[in-house]
Amino acid sequence: MDINRVKQILSSSADIKVMYNGSSIWIDELHEDQQMVTCHLRGPLEERTQVLISELKEI
């Protein structure tokens, strides 16, 4: 995925499915200068982690 697509997803009201390491995630925040996002797994868990944008895949 690229940074422009992350920006589009964050500004969209649509439910856009994004995968990281085989798991469906929500993108919470973009860290453009580091090419990373803060995200968490879809579901009841709220544990957040930072991952590289290049490791995200849109379904």
N, C-alpha and C positions, 0 to 999 in steps of 0.2 A: 504494500500500500504506500501511497505517497502523502506528503504533508497537506497538499491541497484537498485530497479526498477526506482526510481526517477533519479538516476545517468544515467541509460540506456536511459530513455526518454530524458533527457537533452542533451545527446551526439548523439541522433538519428536525422537523417534528415527527418524521416517519420512524418506524421501528426498523432500523437497518442492522442486519445481523453481521457481526464481526467475530472472527475466530482468532484465538491465540493459543498455540500449542495444543490444538484439538478441542479447546473449550470455547464456548460462546461467552463473550465478554461485553461489558458496557464500557465505553470510553468516557472518562470523567473529565479529563483535563489534558490539554496539549502543552508540551514543553518544546516549543519550536526550535530554540537555540541548541537543544540537546538531541533533537530528532527522536524524542520519546513521548509517550503518553502515560498518564496515570489511568488505570483501569481496574475493574473488578468483575468477578464472575457473575453471570446472570443467575438470579436466585436469591435465597435468603442470606447468603454470606456477604458481608460487607468488607472483607479484607481487600485492601487496595495494594497494587504493585505498579512499578514503573517498568515499561517494556519499550523496546525499539519499534518505531513505526514500521520498519521494513519487515518485522516478524508478524504483522497483522495481515489477515486475509478477509476480504469481504465475501459473503456468501450470496 
